[in-house]
């Protein structure tokens, strides 16, 4: 079983890969935001055969904390509710463990490719 501590570490690794600094100028004030590059992350998941309902949750940009929490909530099954509305929480947690395992393995494989770092 993948622990909560490992899930947090995995979420932080993915944030390191897919979250970018953006500078936004509003009324002459420059603000720095850390946001998910949702297109790159979507493509990353798509290439690795993740379910469409899961991919579609990354159609828009998320702030870094939102992205990290989404990944953390895979552990509890909360992030999987959209694709599993008829399931109970135990079933979602089981699927969450599978998703976390796949995300961890995919991260390790990606780190071992010529594309790394992005």
PASEBA-1860 file (N, C-alpha, C; in nm, 3 decimals):
! residues 118
1> XXXXXXXX> 0.084/-0.119/0.000/0.000/0.000/0.000/0.088/0.124/0.000 ~ 0.053/0.218/-0.081/0.125/0.345/-0.087/0.073/0.434/0.025 ~ 0.163/0.480/0.109/0.125/0.557/0.227/0.090/0.701/0.191 ~ 0.033/0.769/0.288/0.003/0.911/0.268/0.132/0.992/0.251 ~ 0.235/0.958/0.328/0.363/1.030/0.317/0.423/1.013/0.178 ~ 0.417/0.891/0.125/0.468/0.866/-0.010/0.384/0.940/-0.113 ~ 0.253/0.945/-0.090/0.164/1.017/-0.181/0.200/1.166/-0.185 ~ 0.229/1.224/-0.070/0.270/1.365/-0.067/0.400/1.383/-0.145
9> XXXXXXXX> 0.495/1.294/-0.125/0.623/1.303/-0.197/0.601/1.291/-0.347 ~ 0.516/1.200/-0.387/0.486/1.182/-0.530/0.421/1.308/-0.587 ~ 0.328/1.366/-0.511/0.263/1.489/-0.555/0.365/1.602/-0.571 ~ 0.459/1.611/-0.478/0.562/1.715/-0.487/0.654/1.692/-0.607 ~ 0.684/1.567/-0.639/0.765/1.538/-0.757/0.693/1.580/-0.885 ~ 0.565/1.549/-0.893/0.488/1.590/-1.011/0.473/1.741/-1.020 ~ 0.460/1.806/-0.906/0.457/1.954/-0.908/0.588/2.007/-0.963 ~ 0.698/1.946/-0.922/0.829/1.988/-0.973/0.843/1.973/-1.122
17> XXXXXXXX> 0.777/1.874/-1.178/0.784/1.850/-1.323/0.689/1.936/-1.404 ~ 0.569/1.960/-1.351/0.464/2.017/-1.435/0.411/2.153/-1.389 ~ 0.458/2.203/-1.278/0.414/2.336/-1.233/0.517/2.438/-1.279 ~ 0.469/2.547/-1.335/0.556/2.651/-1.389/0.525/2.786/-1.323 ~ 0.626/2.871/-1.321/0.606/3.008/-1.273/0.550/3.092/-1.386 ~ 0.445/3.167/-1.355/0.386/3.260/-1.451/0.383/3.397/-1.387 ~ 0.414/3.496/-1.467/0.409/3.633/-1.418/0.291/3.702/-1.485 ~ 0.203/3.756/-1.403/0.081/3.821/-1.451/0.086/3.968/-1.410
25> XXXXXXXX> 0.062/4.055/-1.507/0.061/4.198/-1.478/-0.083/4.247/-1.475 ~ -0.124/4.295/-1.358/-0.260/4.347/-1.340/-0.250/4.489/-1.286 ~ -0.299/4.583/-1.364/-0.297/4.725/-1.327/-0.157/4.771/-1.284 ~ -0.059/4.728/-1.360/0.078/4.771/-1.335/0.152/4.693/-1.228 ~ 0.084/4.601/-1.163/0.147/4.520/-1.057/0.174/4.380/-1.113 ~ 0.298/4.336/-1.096/0.336/4.204/-1.144/0.320/4.105/-1.030 ~ 0.245/3.999/-1.059/0.219/3.895/-0.960/0.274/3.763/-1.014 ~ 0.338/3.688/-0.928/0.393/3.558/-0.967/0.297/3.449/-0.921
33> XXXXXXXX> 0.263/3.360/-1.013/0.177/3.246/-0.984/0.250/3.118/-1.021 ~ 0.223/3.013/-0.948/0.274/2.881/-0.982/0.155/2.798/-1.026 ~ 0.153/2.764/-1.155/0.038/2.694/-1.212/0.080/2.569/-1.288 ~ -0.012/2.475/-1.292/0.009/2.352/-1.366/0.011/2.382/-1.515 ~ 0.110/2.328/-1.584/0.107/2.330/-1.730/0.015/2.215/-1.770 ~ -0.114/2.245/-1.776/-0.214/2.140/-1.794/-0.202/2.070/-1.929 ~ -0.157/2.139/-2.031/-0.141/2.073/-2.161/-0.031/1.968/-2.157 ~ 0.082/2.002/-2.097/0.191/1.905/-2.086/0.153/1.786/-1.998
41> XXXXXXXX> 0.083/1.813/-1.888/0.044/1.704/-1.799/-0.062/1.615/-1.865 ~ -0.157/1.674/-1.933/-0.258/1.598/-2.006/-0.190/1.506/-2.107 ~ -0.098/1.562/-2.186/-0.027/1.481/-2.286/0.053/1.368/-2.220 ~ 0.117/1.398/-2.108/0.194/1.299/-2.033/0.104/1.182/-1.993 ~ -0.013/1.212/-1.938/-0.105/1.107/-1.896/-0.164/1.033/-2.017 ~ -0.195/1.107/-2.121/-0.254/1.047/-2.241/-0.160/0.943/-2.300 ~ -0.032/0.977/-2.310/0.068/0.884/-2.365/0.079/0.756/-2.282 ~ 0.041/0.764/-2.157/0.054/0.652/-2.065/-0.079/0.581/-2.039
49> XXXXXXXX> -0.177/0.607/-2.124/-0.305/0.535/-2.126/-0.392/0.551/-2.001 ~ -0.392/0.668/-1.941/-0.484/0.693/-1.829/-0.625/0.711/-1.884 ~ -0.724/0.679/-1.803/-0.864/0.688/-1.844/-0.901/0.831/-1.884 ~ -0.992/0.840/-1.982/-1.033/0.970/-2.034/-1.093/1.060/-1.926 ~ -1.176/1.006/-1.839/-1.238/1.088/-1.734/-1.132/1.146/-1.641 ~ -1.022/1.074/-1.622/-0.913/1.123/-1.538/-0.838/1.235/-1.611 ~ -0.809/1.213/-1.738/-0.741/1.314/-1.820/-0.820/1.445/-1.824 ~ -0.951/1.432/-1.838/-1.035/1.550/-1.856/-1.039/1.641/-1.734
57> XXXXXXXX> -0.992/1.593/-1.622/-0.985/1.678/-1.504/-0.868/1.777/-1.513 ~ -0.786/1.763/-1.616/-0.672/1.852/-1.637/-0.686/1.933/-1.764 ~ -0.808/1.966/-1.800/-0.835/2.048/-1.919/-0.807/2.195/-1.894 ~ -0.799/2.235/-1.769/-0.772/2.375/-1.739/-0.659/2.382/-1.636 ~ -0.604/2.498/-1.627/-0.490/2.519/-1.540/-0.532/2.519/-1.393 ~ -0.447/2.467/-1.309/-0.468/2.466/-1.165/-0.352/2.537/-1.098 ~ -0.379/2.600/-0.986/-0.271/2.655/-0.905/-0.193/2.536/-0.848 ~ -0.069/2.560/-0.809/0.016/2.452/-0.759/-0.049/2.376/-0.644
65> XXXXXXXX> -0.104/2.447/-0.547/-0.164/2.379/-0.431/-0.284/2.295/-0.472 ~ -0.366/2.344/-0.564/-0.481/2.267/-0.612/-0.437/2.137/-0.679 ~ -0.332/2.147/-0.759/-0.279/2.030/-0.828/-0.224/1.930/-0.727 ~ -0.146/1.979/-0.630/-0.089/1.891/-0.529/-0.200/1.821/-0.450 ~ -0.302/1.896/-0.411/-0.412/1.836/-0.336/-0.490/1.735/-0.420 ~ -0.508/1.763/-0.548/-0.575/1.667/-0.635/-0.499/1.534/-0.633 ~ -0.367/1.541/-0.647/-0.286/1.419/-0.646/-0.292/1.351/-0.510 ~ -0.290/1.427/-0.403/-0.298/1.370/-0.269/-0.433/1.302/-0.247
73> XXXXXXXX> -0.538/1.359/-0.299/-0.673/1.304/-0.279/-0.698/1.178/-0.361 ~ -0.604/1.142/-0.447/-0.615/1.012/-0.513/-0.605/0.903/-0.406 ~ -0.524/0.926/-0.305/-0.506/0.830/-0.196/-0.638/0.798/-0.126 ~ -0.720/0.896/-0.105/-0.847/0.877/-0.035/-0.962/0.843/-0.130 ~ -0.938/0.857/-0.259/-1.041/0.831/-0.359/-1.121/0.954/-0.396 ~ -1.101/1.065/-0.326/-1.180/1.186/-0.353/-1.163/1.236/-0.496 ~ -1.041/1.228/-0.549/-1.015/1.277/-0.685/-1.073/1.186/-0.792 ~ -1.119/1.069/-0.751/-1.170/0.971/-0.847/-1.322/0.968/-0.853
81> XXXXXXXX> -1.386/1.054/-0.775/-1.532/1.057/-0.767/-1.598/1.081/-0.903 ~ -1.540/1.169/-0.984/-1.597/1.202/-1.115/-1.613/1.078/-1.203 ~ -1.515/0.992/-1.202/-1.518/0.874/-1.288/-1.580/0.751/-1.225 ~ -1.613/0.761/-1.097/-1.665/0.644/-1.026/-1.786/0.680/-0.940 ~ -1.888/0.746/-0.995/-1.997/0.797/-0.913/-2.079/0.689/-0.841 ~ -2.083/0.568/-0.895/-2.163/0.461/-0.835/-2.082/0.375/-0.736 ~ -1.954/0.404/-0.722/-1.868/0.322/-0.637/-1.876/0.367/-0.493 ~ -1.838/0.278/-0.400/-1.826/0.317/-0.261/-1.682/0.365/-0.236
89> XXXXXXXX> -1.657/0.421/-0.119/-1.527/0.481/-0.090/-1.416/0.377/-0.085 ~ -1.447/0.258/-0.040/-1.346/0.152/-0.036/-1.298/0.116/-0.177 ~ -1.393/0.109/-0.271/-1.356/0.081/-0.410/-1.271/0.194/-0.468 ~ -1.305/0.319/-0.436/-1.227/0.433/-0.486/-1.087/0.433/-0.427 ~ -1.075/0.400/-0.299/-0.942/0.394/-0.236/-0.856/0.286/-0.302 ~ -0.917/0.175/-0.336/-0.844/0.067/-0.403/-0.797/0.113/-0.541 ~ -0.886/0.179/-0.615/-0.847/0.233/-0.746/-0.740/0.341/-0.728 ~ -0.754/0.422/-0.623/-0.654/0.525/-0.594/-0.516/0.465/-0.574
97> XXXXXXXX> -0.509/0.352/-0.505/-0.381/0.284/-0.486/-0.321/0.241/-0.620 ~ -0.406/0.191/-0.708/-0.358/0.152/-0.841/-0.307/0.273/-0.918 ~ -0.382/0.384/-0.914/-0.340/0.505/-0.983/-0.209/0.559/-0.926 ~ -0.195/0.558/-0.794/-0.071/0.605/-0.733/0.047/0.517/-0.773 ~ 0.026/0.388/-0.776/0.131/0.295/-0.819/0.172/0.326/-0.963 ~ 0.070/0.344/-1.049/0.099/0.374/-1.189/0.172/0.508/-1.204 ~ 0.127/0.609/-1.131/0.193/0.740/-1.137/0.337/0.732/-1.091 ~ 0.363/0.655/-0.986/0.500/0.639/-0.936/0.586/0.567/-1.038
105> XXXXXXXX> 0.535/0.459/-1.092/0.612/0.384/-1.193/0.637/0.469/-1.317 ~ 0.535/0.541/-1.361/0.551/0.626/-1.479/0.653/0.737/-1.455 ~ 0.653/0.792/-1.334/0.751/0.895/-1.301/0.893/0.838/-1.310 ~ 0.913/0.721/-1.253/1.047/0.659/-1.255/1.090/0.627/-1.398 ~ 0.998/0.577/-1.480/1.031/0.549/-1.620/1.065/0.678/-1.694 ~ 0.988/0.783/-1.667/1.011/0.911/-1.734/1.148/0.969/-1.697 ~ 1.187/0.952/-1.572/1.317/1.002/-1.527/1.433/0.930/-1.597 ~ 1.404/0.813/-1.650/1.507/0.731/-1.715/1.505/0.747/-1.867
113> XXXXXX> 1.445/0.856/-1.916/1.439/0.878/-2.061/1.523/0.999/-2.099 ~ 1.555/1.011/-2.227/1.630/1.127/-2.274/1.550/1.257/-2.262 ~ 1.417/1.249/-2.246/1.332/1.368/-2.233/1.342/1.431/-2.095 ~ 1.404/1.363/-2.002/1.410/1.413/-1.864/1.539/1.491/-1.843 ~ 1.539/1.604/-1.779/1.421/1.678/-1.738/1.356/1.748/-1.856 ~ 1.227/1.783/-1.839/1.153/1.843/-1.953/1.208/1.978/-1.993
END
